[in-house]
Amino acid sequence: QWLGRRLTLAVCCVWSVGFVFVQFFATSTAMLCAGEVIGGLAYGFYVVIAPTYASEVCPVVLRGFLTASVNLAFVIGQFIGQGCAAGVESRLDQWAYKAPFAVQWVWPVVLLAGLGFAPESPYWLVRCGRKEDARKSLLKLTSAKHNPDIDKILQGIEQTDRLEREYEYSTSYWDCFKGSNLLRTEISVMVYLIQVIGGNPLIGYANYFFEQAGLPSAKAFDMGVGNTALGFVGTILSWPLMNYFLLGRRTIYTGGLGIMTVLLFIIGFLAIPQGNTGAVWALSTLMDIWTFVYQSSVGPICFVIISEISATRLREKTIAISTAVQSAANVVTMVVMPILLNSERANWGGKTGFLFGGISFVCFVWCFFRLPESQGRTYEELDILFQRRIPARKFKSYDLVAEADEKYTTA
């Protein structure tokens, strides 16, 4: 909010490059841990700024496509990580761990080069009172051959900002928990948190999970690479689901979560037989299918929802709160997951599907009653719907135009 979207991303890129050096040249586990922890601070900025910036520089029709692409970056990172892990699996020297660290230098440099051509968010510029800069930004974001009405677009942004000022949307973190913003914060936190408590840790521990399920180490790595490849395809599939088949955010997210819940219970049941090779392969295959469903629904659609649901003046703070809660949940799962999967500890293996399946079912019920549809709505319309406390299941069908016409006729 102080530096803007572009400059903040640039600072994060430089920060990342610096602390990858610490990780790569670490001479002790303490030094490596410090590099990971302090370098990870930039990650927190990335996941807040990326969906915020993406949602503010594109038209409504492309908003879902662009914000869902944030998840694609995660999937590509996982795919590269799995490929690096598979590539150095047989190495016994220092490059077994240094090579994956070195790969991290590539992307911050690419981002820094691209930021020079990226315009600043017009929404942020308007909130800072820089109307002419916002106009210049919109000119860069639009094509002259399509004759865009820049003044009309700018008026819409100003109207949204003015409307939120009238609703007293100030910009402190406390305001995220006041009035209608409380519901918006709840939704943003939950759709992000569900990624973790709904089974996503299984993706992070995919190779370990496959080994504990009974697969040989080499086969486990192969399944891990296949797992992330399916995740890539799933994320790409989410784009036509939103834009071609016109399935709403609520429909894709809730429907995907329902399918994931069923798959998790099946995985749990398949893990009950001991020493059954067929069941092990079936379990591992279903884990890959679960990843595909997750990455075509809950994974990418989460970023669409959190970038649309929050008020524009509070967006970065709402997403920051959601990210903080999700990160805290990640810390818990990083401690718990090895205990659950380790054969010398709880030794649940595939039976962790029962745990995440039960949690996913509770989350599915929450989504049914609390998650609204935001597809096709402008930020101004969403402000009005939340301010009037329209029930979540009526967001899609509520006709603001007809209501306005009725009031005009009555008057």
VOGU-3710 file (C-alpha; in Angstrom, 3 decimals, decimal comma):
1> qwlgrrltla> 0,000/0,000/0,000  2,985/2,308/0,575  5,312/1,355/-2,309  2,764/0,072/-4,799  2,530/-3,353/-6,424  5,452/-3,124/-8,864  8,101/-1,757/-6,520  7,128/-4,200/-3,766  7,546/-7,124/-6,162  10,927/-5,753/-7,271
11> vccvwsvgfv> 12,138/-5,545/-3,659  10,964/-9,135/-3,080  12,859/-10,366/-6,149  16,115/-8,792/-4,945  15,466/-10,197/-1,460  14,943/-13,699/-2,896  18,137/-13,588/-4,971  20,150/-12,535/-1,921  18,894/-15,266/0,375  19,215/-18,008/-2,229
21> fvqffatsta> 22,937/-17,166/-1,987  22,732/-17,868/1,752  21,023/-21,225/1,115  23,413/-22,233/-1,668  26,635/-21,387/0,198  25,411/-22,460/3,651  28,133/-24,165/5,701  25,863/-25,388/8,490  22,270/-26,418/9,037  21,741/-23,284/11,155
31> mlcagevigg> 22,884/-21,064/8,273  20,701/-22,998/5,841  17,709/-22,690/8,168  18,260/-18,935/8,515  18,421/-18,558/4,737  15,202/-20,524/4,320  13,301/-18,671/7,045  14,375/-15,112/6,204  14,194/-15,756/2,468  10,709/-17,136/3,019
41> laygfyvvia> 9,525/-13,677/4,070  9,541/-12,707/0,390  7,227/-15,639/-0,310  4,639/-14,050/1,966  4,785/-10,871/-0,114  4,515/-12,749/-3,409  1,326/-14,594/-2,490  -0,316/-11,362/-1,294  0,768/-9,047/-4,104  0,346/-11,437/-7,056
51> ptyasevcpv> -3,445/-12,025/-6,856  -4,008/-8,416/-5,774  -2,103/-7,001/-8,740  -3,582/-9,524/-11,194  -7,148/-8,664/-10,186  -6,554/-4,915/-10,523  -4,980/-4,783/-13,987  -7,445/-6,905/-15,970  -11,080/-6,502/-17,098  -13,865/-8,456/-15,372
61> vlrgfltasv> -14,038/-11,060/-18,154  -10,341/-11,973/-17,702  -10,189/-11,608/-13,928  -10,718/-15,301/-13,197  -8,253/-16,412/-15,862  -5,457/-14,141/-14,665  -5,863/-14,625/-10,918  -6,125/-18,416/-11,344  -2,740/-18,243/-13,081  -1,197/-17,528/-9,671
71> nlafvigqfi> -1,797/-21,180/-8,825  -0,050/-22,176/-12,055  3,130/-20,583/-10,694  2,905/-22,831/-7,624  2,378/-25,902/-9,810  5,295/-25,032/-12,101  7,479/-24,579/-9,022  6,386/-27,967/-7,657  7,023/-29,585/-11,044  10,530/-28,120/-11,268
81> gqgcaagves> 11,185/-29,162/-7,666  10,048/-32,728/-8,340  12,172/-32,845/-11,487  15,230/-31,598/-9,587  14,641/-34,121/-6,801  14,336/-36,957/-9,310  17,443/-35,744/-11,153  19,703/-35,695/-8,093  18,203/-38,742/-6,377  21,259/-40,921/-7,057
91> rldqwaykap> 23,880/-38,257/-6,243  25,808/-38,509/-2,999  27,801/-35,260/-3,230  26,927/-31,677/-2,227  25,179/-31,031/-5,561  22,401/-33,344/-4,440  21,061/-30,407/-2,416  22,826/-27,417/-4,008  21,423/-27,936/-7,507  17,765/-27,467/-6,436
101> favqwvwpvv> 18,747/-24,313/-4,520  20,582/-22,917/-7,561  17,480/-23,269/-9,748  15,754/-20,692/-7,525  17,983/-17,934/-8,916  16,285/-18,057/-12,316  12,783/-16,786/-11,569  13,472/-13,616/-9,546  15,743/-12,424/-12,367  13,047/-13,133/-14,971
111> llaglgfape> 10,469/-11,288/-12,860  12,737/-8,286/-12,379  13,256/-8,015/-16,131  9,506/-8,170/-16,772  8,539/-5,646/-14,092  10,127/-2,876/-16,130  7,353/-3,295/-18,696  4,473/-3,785/-16,239  2,200/-0,798/-15,453  1,246/0,050/-11,881
121> spywlvrcgr> -2,215/-0,894/-10,617  -4,710/1,856/-11,593  -6,761/1,059/-8,455  -3,756/1,754/-6,224  -2,954/4,951/-8,126  -6,539/6,230/-7,751  -6,474/5,516/-4,006  -3,251/7,543/-3,816  -4,920/10,453/-5,631  -2,757/10,008/-8,747
131> kedarksllk> -5,532/10,164/-11,339  -3,333/11,083/-14,318  -0,895/8,274/-13,533  -3,873/5,919/-13,340  -4,973/7,117/-16,785  -1,482/6,422/-18,197  -1,534/2,974/-16,615  -4,910/2,196/-18,217  -3,572/3,316/-21,602  -0,760/0,773/-21,258
141> ltsakhnpdi> -3,198/-1,942/-20,201  -5,559/-1,447/-23,155  -5,222/-1,656/-26,919  -5,884/1,526/-28,909  -7,272/-0,414/-31,876  -10,269/-1,490/-29,780  -11,077/2,142/-28,886  -11,386/1,659/-25,109  -13,236/4,358/-23,205  -10,462/5,194/-20,741
151> dkilqgieqt> -12,507/7,924/-19,052  -15,376/5,500/-18,412  -13,036/2,848/-16,997  -11,367/5,447/-14,795  -14,745/6,703/-13,590  -15,677/3,135/-12,637  -12,510/2,771/-10,569  -13,124/6,136/-8,892  -16,755/5,203/-8,216  -15,695/1,940/-6,553
161> drlereyeys> -13,184/3,816/-4,401  -15,777/6,487/-3,550  -18,408/3,866/-2,680  -16,055/2,118/-0,279  -15,176/5,445/1,331  -18,900/6,081/1,851  -19,201/2,662/3,484  -16,354/3,776/5,746  -13,887/1,187/4,498  -10,776/2,619/6,079
171> tsywdcfkgs> -7,523/0,782/5,618  -6,436/-0,672/8,953  -6,294/-4,405/9,648  -9,010/-3,974/12,262  -11,397/-2,784/9,549  -11,204/-6,228/7,938  -13,250/-7,476/10,902  -15,900/-4,733/10,946  -19,376/-4,781/9,416  -19,749/-6,570/6,092
181> nllrteisvm> -15,971/-6,869/5,837  -16,022/-9,543/8,539  -17,846/-11,930/6,198  -15,510/-11,045/3,344  -12,504/-11,780/5,553  -14,076/-15,047/6,737  -14,578/-16,190/3,142  -11,047/-15,224/2,096  -9,503/-16,968/5,103  -11,572/-20,130/4,701
191> vyliqviggn> -11,082/-20,695/0,966  -7,317/-20,310/1,490  -7,242/-22,394/4,680  -9,159/-25,240/3,011  -6,186/-25,707/0,696  -4,187/-26,890/3,713  -6,704/-28,625/5,942  -8,448/-30,234/2,968  -5,481/-32,407/1,997  -2,959/-30,216/0,170
201> pligyanyff> -0,101/-31,345/2,486  -0,319/-34,716/0,763  0,999/-33,034/-2,411  3,995/-31,626/-0,556  4,750/-35,058/0,868  3,819/-36,913/-2,324  7,086/-38,847/-2,724  7,225/-39,725/0,972  3,543/-40,643/0,897  4,056/-42,979/-2,066
211> eqaglpsaka> 7,022/-44,659/-0,366  5,091/-45,157/2,860  2,207/-46,550/0,817  4,570/-49,287/-0,363  6,085/-48,105/-3,660  9,838/-48,486/-4,342  11,824/-45,245/-4,053  12,395/-44,866/-7,824  8,719/-45,486/-8,577  7,715/-43,024/-5,849
221> fdmgvgntal> 9,755/-40,273/-7,531  8,174/-41,115/-10,901  4,705/-40,934/-9,366  5,655/-37,610/-7,763  6,632/-36,116/-11,119  3,407/-37,457/-12,638  1,507/-35,953/-9,715  2,770/-32,428/-10,408  2,330/-32,862/-14,180  -1,348/-33,661/-13,608
231> gfvgtilswp> -1,525/-30,594/-11,376  -0,264/-28,467/-14,265  -2,916/-29,878/-16,618  -5,606/-29,413/-13,963  -4,771/-25,730/-13,489  -4,931/-25,147/-17,255  -8,327/-26,904/-17,298  -9,713/-24,472/-14,710  -9,502/-21,650/-17,269  -12,041/-23,059/-19,775
241> lmnyfllgrr> -14,225/-24,228/-16,875  -14,583/-20,571/-15,847  -14,501/-18,806/-19,203  -15,838/-21,271/-21,795  -18,224/-23,468/-19,829  -19,060/-20,458/-17,615  -19,099/-22,469/-14,408  -19,074/-20,102/-11,457  -16,352/-19,832/-8,842  -18,659/-21,282/-6,189
251> tiytgglgim> -19,657/-24,216/-8,429  -16,093/-25,167/-9,376  -14,682/-24,727/-5,866  -17,474/-26,510/-3,993  -17,898/-29,237/-6,620  -14,167/-29,922/-6,693  -14,031/-30,077/-2,900  -16,889/-32,605/-2,897  -15,061/-34,889/-5,353  -11,832/-34,530/-3,380
261> tvllfiigfl> -13,648/-35,571/-0,196  -14,927/-38,785/-1,791  -11,470/-39,608/-3,197  -9,821/-39,103/0,202  -12,163/-41,599/1,860  -11,518/-44,137/-0,913  -7,760/-43,647/-0,438  -8,225/-44,309/3,271  -10,107/-47,559/2,655  -7,530/-48,758/0,105
271> aipqgntgav> -4,802/-48,293/2,728  -6,411/-50,767/5,136  -5,220/-54,002/3,406  -1,559/-54,793/4,182  0,862/-56,033/1,510  -1,623/-55,740/-1,363  0,383/-54,474/-4,360  -2,733/-53,769/-6,413  -4,234/-51,665/-3,621  -0,974/-49,694/-3,284
281> walstlmdiw> -0,942/-48,801/-6,978  -4,661/-47,967/-6,912  -4,110/-45,735/-3,872  -1,201/-43,929/-5,538  -3,161/-43,468/-8,760  -6,103/-42,006/-6,839  -3,679/-39,626/-5,133  -2,681/-38,370/-8,583  -6,348/-38,037/-9,571  -7,013/-36,145/-6,334
291> tfvyqssvgp> -4,199/-33,745/-7,246  -5,714/-33,233/-10,696  -9,119/-32,390/-9,197  -7,553/-30,121/-6,568  -5,482/-28,208/-9,113  -8,483/-27,703/-11,401  -10,772/-26,424/-8,633  -9,751/-25,548/-5,068  -6,139/-24,706/-5,984  -6,599/-22,025/-8,676
301> icfviiseis> -10,142/-20,875/-7,839  -9,017/-19,937/-4,323  -6,899/-17,108/-5,748  -9,786/-15,928/-7,909  -12,120/-15,784/-4,914  -9,773/-14,002/-2,497  -8,963/-11,358/-5,114  -12,644/-10,707/-5,880  -14,347/-11,055/-2,501  -12,303/-8,550/-0,501
311> atrlrektia> -13,034/-4,813/-0,694  -10,577/-3,078/-3,035  -9,349/-0,705/-0,310  -8,707/-3,651/2,024  -7,668/-6,257/-0,534  -3,970/-6,520/0,275  -4,720/-6,616/4,021  -7,467/-9,231/3,642  -5,210/-11,415/1,511  -2,365/-10,862/3,992
321> istavqsaan> -4,566/-12,093/6,858  -5,646/-15,110/4,798  -2,035/-15,892/3,923  -0,958/-15,600/7,569  -3,664/-18,036/8,704  -2,817/-20,457/5,908  0,899/-20,235/6,718  0,201/-20,954/10,390  -1,802/-24,017/9,351  1,102/-25,050/7,111
331> vvtmvvmpil> 3,475/-24,931/10,070  1,174/-27,267/12,002  0,900/-29,724/9,109  4,688/-29,672/8,575  5,044/-30,925/12,144  2,126/-33,360/12,090  2,449/-34,919/8,608  5,808/-36,699/9,152  4,427/-38,126/12,395  1,289/-39,403/10,674
341> lnseranwgg> 3,147/-40,920/7,710  6,317/-42,238/9,391  6,271/-46,021/9,741  7,990/-45,747/13,135  5,492/-43,226/14,515  1,732/-43,188/13,827  2,242/-45,100/10,553  -1,099/-44,004/9,105  0,167/-43,931/5,539  -2,797/-43,807/3,183
351> ktgflfggis> -5,195/-43,855/6,122  -4,523/-40,128/6,485  -7,215/-39,964/3,794  -9,792/-40,533/6,538  -8,522/-37,519/8,509  -8,454/-35,121/5,576  -11,654/-36,602/4,163  -13,526/-35,817/7,377  -12,169/-32,272/7,493  -12,986/-31,782/3,802
361> fvcfvwcffr> -16,591/-32,812/4,386  -16,996/-30,147/7,088  -15,441/-27,598/4,734  -17,807/-28,688/1,954  -20,793/-27,936/4,194  -19,323/-24,510/5,003  -18,872/-23,748/1,291  -22,466/-24,681/0,531  -23,865/-22,167/3,013  -21,222/-19,415/3,145
371> lpesqgrtye> -19,394/-19,190/-0,197  -21,028/-16,680/-2,613  -20,757/-16,519/-6,407  -18,677/-13,593/-7,659  -18,391/-14,429/-11,352  -19,284/-11,546/-13,678  -19,749/-9,055/-10,844  -17,905/-5,743/-10,784  -16,213/-4,718/-7,550  -18,890/-2,071/-7,065
381> eldilfqrri> -21,673/-4,683/-7,371  -19,925/-6,960/-4,880  -19,618/-4,055/-2,426  -23,380/-3,482/-2,658  -24,266/-7,180/-2,284  -22,118/-7,569/0,820  -23,302/-4,288/2,304  -26,922/-5,453/1,946  -26,005/-8,855/3,408  -27,479/-10,842/0,533
391> parkfksydl> -27,309/-14,605/1,376  -24,372/-16,390/-0,282  -26,588/-18,721/-2,334  -28,476/-15,740/-3,825  -25,438/-13,780/-5,068  -25,605/-15,312/-8,533  -29,300/-14,663/-9,155  -29,701/-11,323/-7,364  -30,619/-8,671/-9,959  -29,255/-5,273/-8,979
401> vaeadekytt> -30,387/-3,713/-12,274  -34,013/-4,773/-11,788  -33,902/-3,479/-8,220  -32,560/-0,114/-9,391  -35,232/0,102/-12,113  -37,950/-0,689/-9,565  -36,741/2,060/-7,225  -36,557/4,510/-10,120  -40,111/3,632/-11,251  -41,448/3,909/-7,704
411> a> -39,798/7,281/-7,271
//
